[in-house]
Amino acid sequence: MSAVVMARRRRPVRPARVGLHAFLMVMAALWLFPLLWAVYTSLRPIGDTIKHGFVSWPGTINLENYVNAWTQADLPHFYLNTLIVTIPGVILTLAVASMVAFAVSRFKWRFSLFVLLMFTAGNLLPPQVIIVPLFRIYLNTPIPMLGSLDIGKFSFPFFSDNTLLYDQYIGIMLIHIVFQAGFATFVLSNYMKTISKEITESAIMDGAHVLRIWWNIVLPLCRPALAAMATLLFTFVYNDFFWALILISTGSKRPITSALNNLQGEFFVNNNLIAAGAMLVAIPPILVYIFLQKQFIAGLTLGSTKG
């Protein structure tokens, strides 16, 4: 056995493998460089950068930019704005997508393929195409005013505070659910097709209701796919700037991506301060990926191996 191991160790390295590893290392370095440069810039005082230039060894490194970004941009307030839209939006998107995926993948009915195609085709529509009609719909869709939840300076209206869908948290939430449900349905339906149909048939024979089968049997088996989709959806919704800019007019209701604009001065832009703010804004998606890392990787590698 040792001779076999030694023979394997002495096997010559192929040039193609060396080239592949070199290419991957270069790509990793190119991908990490902007992030590392942003961290480097965020730790330098703006006076040090002006004196020595952006490409120079820093004379001082501290967390002053992070403290100033946290207070000047009022990041806690905008964190709340974003999480109020993102967390319910991700949960509702996964609920709707998993229901549709369950219906089209576990049962045979006349319009199952058509429904799946309609949800999938929605991903092919550029959102910019429907800005004008969607804007008019939001301006003319009445929704009820049911009070608000006030926490210090933060006020969260239940449904609406102006009787319209426009300029409301729920409006941004709905647009993300509509546009992300198609992609989530496509991924989850493909995952559910790998689950043995005998499980569903046995549950039906035992008298289980369809919703019970979906909730108690199929969803637990789809945990890796759900975790992977939750990570992606959280990133998509959290990083949105386009829809919030179009469908929200009140600055205090906009998400955290727009809070970085509050760090720009009228006559001078402190790039070091903005870099620190960008690092703080990036923390929640990173934490979500860390917590769901194992399930995320399992969901992405589904079907790559057999047995």
PyMOL commands that set and color helices and strands:
alter all, ss='L'
color gray80, all
select helices_A, chain A and resi 2-9+15-42+46-52+64-72+75-106+112-124+127-139+169-192+197-205+210-221+223-238+242-247+251-253+256-263+271-281+283-291+293-300
alter helices_A, ss='H'
color red, helices_A
select strands_A, chain A and resi 145-151+154-159
alter strands_A, ss='S'
color yellow, strands_A
deselect
rebuild
show_as cartoon
